[in-house]
Amino acid sequence: MKLQCVVVALCLGASVMAGKYSREVNEQMPTDSDGKTVEFRIAKLNQVWEKAKRMQLSPVRQAELHSDLKIQEKDELQWKKLKVEGLDESGEKEAQLRRNFNVILAKYGMDGKRDTRPLESNQLKDHDAKEGDTFDDPRLDKLWNKAESSGKFSSEELLSLKREFQHHKDKIHEYNILMDTVNRVEEVHKNVISPLEGDVKEHVLHQRHTDLKQKMRDLNQGFERLRKLSHEGFTEDSEFQEPRVIELWESAKRANLSEDELDSLKEELRHFETKVEKHSHYKEQLELSHQKLRHVESLGDKEHIKRNQEKYNALAEKTREMGYKMKKHMQDLSNKISRDGLQHNEL
């Protein structure tokens, strides 16, 4: 019933949506030097977006990229204000933004490097994928095959478990991209550090490796959760279903928050999970809409094509908007959990 309501809402909403995001209605859209309206306020982000359109990424991948670029734009505009106020003297924030941008380029195959990285590189494993492998990682595949054949899970629970496995696989992929990006940046800069910059550069490099270590700890904790689920199954009091929300909740429980703070955060995470589920449904509908548009185009009816193109464009715009809001919300929650946990640990 819940899914049917979402689909009905999509059909009604897609036919009437037009223009840019509601948050931008009262803002003047950015333009380039020729006065032409562009997608982003930062030139390099527009260049990436235009390249992505030429690459003909799938609709869902394109929507994901757009959301990532919007987050990058927000962070870079905030950093520019900090720089004017002299609040990034170490250059740490600037280095992080540059690294995040490079990760985006690598993630969507736009870093000028042929992507020969498997989803899990030799940095974490050393094996050849075999026929029947689901997650291209021997540990994950072994766990999954055991869980799938155990008889402990209903069909619905298996779908939930598979989402968690896929999320973990994606996290490993992101980690390897980040490690590869950091290594390449260090290789470029290691011989150009001036004596005056040495201390600053050393601090930035230390922060990068601290970030990598934390992500590795998160991966290990995530794998332990999958191992426990695969052996014991889901409990009736499982708080959440969406992997990203589960990950935030597990981080919150490790952050040494008070019971009241955890209760408050749990309620906020419930709202966030609804947002994640809604975004997932929109992505599914976007893919279906794209398939229908391709079919209609093959028939050659111009009026029919125009109507379906308008619906597709509106749905793509809404999916991007929701993706940005969802990722921004997740970023805010992650920062909140990290900040509150740090404050408690300092007390």
C-alpha positions in Angstrom: 0.0 0.0 0.0 2.8 2.3 0.9 4.6 1.7 -2.4 1.3 2.2 -4.3 0.8 5.6 -2.7 4.3 6.6 -3.7 3.8 5.5 -7.3 0.5 7.4 -7.5 2.2 10.5 -6.0 5.0 10.1 -8.6 2.6 10.0 -11.5 0.6 13.0 -10.3 3.7 15.0 -9.3 5.7 14.3 -12.4 3.1 15.8 -14.7 3.0 19.1 -13.0 6.6 19.7 -11.9 8.6 22.3 -13.8 11.5 24.7 -13.3 14.3 24.3 -10.7 14.3 23.2 -7.1 11.9 24.9 -4.8 14.8 26.1 -2.7 16.0 28.0 -5.7 12.7 29.6 -6.8 13.6 32.9 -5.2 17.3 32.7 -6.2 18.8 34.0 -9.4 20.1 31.1 -11.4 23.9 31.1 -12.1 25.1 32.2 -15.5 28.4 31.9 -17.4 30.4 34.7 -18.9 28.1 34.8 -21.9 25.0 35.2 -19.8 23.9 31.6 -20.4 22.1 29.8 -17.6 24.3 27.1 -16.1 23.6 24.3 -13.6 26.2 25.2 -10.9 27.8 28.4 -9.6 31.3 26.9 -9.8 32.9 26.5 -13.3 34.7 23.2 -12.8 31.4 21.6 -11.6 29.7 22.8 -14.7 32.5 21.3 -16.8 32.0 17.9 -15.0 28.3 18.0 -15.5 28.5 18.8 -19.2 31.1 16.0 -19.6 28.7 13.6 -17.8 25.9 14.4 -20.2 28.2 13.7 -23.1 29.1 10.4 -21.6 25.5 9.4 -21.5 25.5 8.0 -18.0 22.4 6.1 -17.0 19.6 8.3 -15.6 20.1 7.1 -12.0 23.9 7.5 -12.2 23.4 11.0 -13.6 21.0 11.9 -10.8 23.5 10.6 -8.3 26.3 12.6 -9.8 24.1 15.8 -9.8 23.4 15.3 -6.1 27.1 14.8 -5.4 28.1 17.9 -7.3 25.4 19.9 -5.4 26.9 18.8 -2.1 30.4 19.7 -3.4 29.1 23.1 -4.5 27.6 23.8 -1.1 30.8 22.8 0.7 33.0 24.8 -1.6 30.9 28.0 -1.3 31.0 27.6 2.5 34.8 27.1 2.4 35.2 30.4 0.3 33.4 32.2 3.1 35.7 30.6 5.7 38.8 31.5 3.6 37.7 35.2 3.5 37.4 35.1 7.3 40.8 33.5 7.6 39.4 30.3 9.2 41.3 27.7 7.1 44.9 28.7 7.7 46.2 25.2 7.7 44.6 24.4 4.3 43.0 21.3 5.8 39.5 22.1 4.6 40.7 23.1 1.1 42.7 19.8 0.8 39.6 17.8 1.9 37.4 19.6 -0.7 40.0 18.8 -3.4 40.1 15.2 -2.4 36.3 15.0 -2.4 36.2 16.4 -5.9 38.8 13.9 -7.1 36.8 11.1 -5.5 33.7 12.3 -7.5 35.7 12.3 -10.7 37.0 8.8 -10.1 33.6 7.4 -8.9 31.9 8.4 -12.2 34.9 7.5 -14.4 35.8 11.1 -15.3 39.3 11.3 -13.8 41.1 10.8 -17.1 42.2 7.4 -15.9 40.9 4.2 -17.4 39.1 2.5 -14.5 40.7 -0.9 -14.2 39.9 -1.0 -10.4 37.6 -3.8 -9.6 34.9 -2.9 -7.0 37.2 -4.4 -4.4 40.9 -4.0 -5.4 43.9 -5.9 -4.2 44.2 -3.4 -1.4 41.6 -5.5 0.4 41.6 -8.8 -1.4 43.6 -10.9 -3.8 41.4 -13.3 -5.8 39.8 -13.8 -9.2 36.0 -13.4 -9.4 34.3 -16.8 -10.0 31.1 -17.5 -11.8 28.2 -17.2 -9.3 30.0 -14.6 -7.2 27.4 -12.0 -6.2 29.6 -9.3 -4.6 33.0 -9.9 -6.1 34.5 -10.5 -2.7 35.1 -13.9 -1.2 34.2 -13.0 2.3 30.9 -11.3 1.3 30.0 -14.1 -1.2 30.7 -16.8 1.4 28.5 -15.0 4.0 25.7 -14.3 1.4 25.6 -17.9 0.1 25.4 -19.2 3.7 22.6 -16.8 4.6 20.7 -17.5 1.4 20.7 -21.3 1.9 20.3 -21.2 5.7 16.5 -21.0 5.6 16.6 -18.4 8.4 15.3 -15.6 6.2 12.0 -14.8 4.5 12.0 -13.5 1.0 11.6 -10.0 2.3 14.4 -10.4 4.9 16.7 -11.7 2.1 16.0 -8.5 0.1 16.9 -6.4 3.1 20.0 -8.4 3.8 21.1 -8.1 0.2 20.7 -4.3 0.3 23.1 -4.3 3.3 25.6 -6.5 1.5 25.4 -4.3 -1.6 25.9 -1.2 0.6 29.0 -2.7 2.1 30.3 -3.6 -1.3 29.8 0.0 -2.4 31.6 1.3 0.8 34.6 -0.9 -0.1 34.6 0.5 -3.6 34.5 4.1 -2.2 37.3 3.3 0.2 39.5 2.0 -2.6 38.8 5.0 -4.8 39.6 7.3 -1.8 42.9 5.5 -1.1 43.8 5.5 -4.8 43.1 9.3 -5.0 45.1 10.1 -1.8 48.0 8.0 -3.0 48.1 9.8 -6.4 47.8 13.2 -4.9 50.7 12.4 -2.5 52.8 11.1 -5.3 52.3 14.4 -7.2 53.0 16.7 -4.3 55.7 14.8 -2.3 58.6 16.4 -4.1 57.2 20.0 -4.2 56.9 20.7 -0.5 58.8 23.8 0.4 60.5 24.1 3.9 57.9 26.8 4.8 55.0 24.5 3.8 56.4 21.4 5.4 54.5 21.5 8.7 51.2 22.4 7.0 51.5 19.7 4.4 52.4 17.1 7.1 49.3 18.0 9.1 47.1 17.7 6.0 48.6 14.3 5.1 48.1 13.1 8.7 44.4 14.0 8.5 44.0 12.2 5.2 45.4 9.0 6.7 43.4 9.4 9.9 40.3 9.6 7.6 41.3 6.4 5.8 41.9 4.6 9.1 38.5 5.6 10.3 36.8 4.4 7.1 38.7 1.1 7.4 37.4 0.7 11.0 33.9 1.5 9.7 34.3 -1.2 7.1 35.4 -3.8 9.6 32.5 -3.0 11.9 30.1 -3.2 9.0 31.5 -6.6 8.0 31.1 -7.8 11.6 27.4 -6.7 11.5 26.9 -8.6 8.3 28.6 -11.7 9.8 26.3 -11.5 12.8 23.2 -11.0 10.7 24.1 -13.9 8.4 24.6 -16.3 11.4 21.8 -15.1 13.7 19.2 -13.5 11.4 17.2 -10.3 12.0 15.8 -9.7 15.4 12.2 -8.6 15.9 13.4 -5.3 17.4 15.5 -4.2 14.5 15.3 -0.5 14.5 15.8 0.3 10.8 15.8 -1.4 7.4 17.9 1.0 5.2 21.6 0.2 5.3 22.7 3.9 5.4 20.3 4.6 8.3 21.5 1.4 10.1 25.1 2.6 9.6 24.3 6.0 11.2 22.4 4.3 14.1 25.3 2.0 14.8 27.7 4.9 14.8 25.4 6.8 17.2 25.4 3.9 19.6 29.2 3.9 19.6 29.4 7.7 20.1 28.7 7.5 23.9 25.5 9.6 23.7 23.0 9.8 26.5 19.7 7.9 26.4 17.8 11.1 25.8 20.1 12.0 22.9 19.8 8.6 21.4 16.0 8.7 21.6 16.0 12.0 19.9 18.4 10.9 17.2 16.4 7.7 16.7 13.3 9.7 15.9 15.2 11.9 13.4 16.7 8.8 11.8 13.1 7.4 11.3 12.3 10.5 9.4 15.5 10.2 7.4 14.8 6.6 6.6 11.5 7.6 5.1 13.3 10.1 3.0 15.8 7.5 1.8 13.0 5.0 0.9 11.2 7.7 -1.0 14.3 8.6 -2.9 14.9 5.0 -3.8 11.4 4.7 -5.2 11.9 7.8 -7.3 15.1 6.3 -8.7 13.2 3.2 -9.7 10.5 5.3 -11.4 13.1 7.4 -13.2 14.7 4.2 -14.7 11.2 3.0 -15.8 10.4 6.4 -17.2 13.7 6.4 -19.2 12.9 2.9 -20.6 9.4 4.1 -21.6 10.8 7.2 -23.3 13.3 5.1 -25.3 10.4 2.9 -26.4 8.2 5.8 -27.4 11.1 7.4 -29.4 11.4 4.2 -31.4 7.8 4.6 -32.5 8.4 8.1 -33.9 5.2 9.8 -32.7 6.5 13.4 -32.0 3.6 14.4 -29.8 3.8 11.3 -27.7 7.6 11.7 -27.5 7.2 15.3 -26.3 4.8 14.3 -23.5 7.0 11.5 -22.3 10.1 13.7 -22.5 8.5 16.3 -20.3 7.4 13.7 -17.7 10.9 12.2 -17.8 12.6 15.6 -17.4 10.3 16.5 -14.5 10.9 13.2 -12.8 14.7 13.5 -13.3 14.7 17.0 -11.8 12.7 15.8 -8.7 15.0 12.8 -8.3 18.0 15.0 -8.3 16.4 17.4 -5.8 15.5 14.6 -3.5 19.0 13.1 -3.8 20.6 16.3 -2.8 18.3 16.8 0.2 18.8 13.2 1.3 22.7 13.4 1.0 22.8 16.7 2.7 20.6 15.3 5.5 22.9 12.3 5.8 25.9 14.6 5.9 24.3 16.7 8.7 23.5 13.6 10.7 27.0 12.2 10.3 28.5 15.5 11.4 26.1 15.7 14.4 26.9 12.2 15.6 30.7 12.8 15.2 30.5 16.2 17.0 28.3 15.0 19.8 30.4 11.9 20.3 33.6 13.9 20.4 32.1 16.3 22.9 31.1 13.4 25.2 34.5 11.8 24.9 36.2 15.0 25.9 34.1 15.4 29.1 
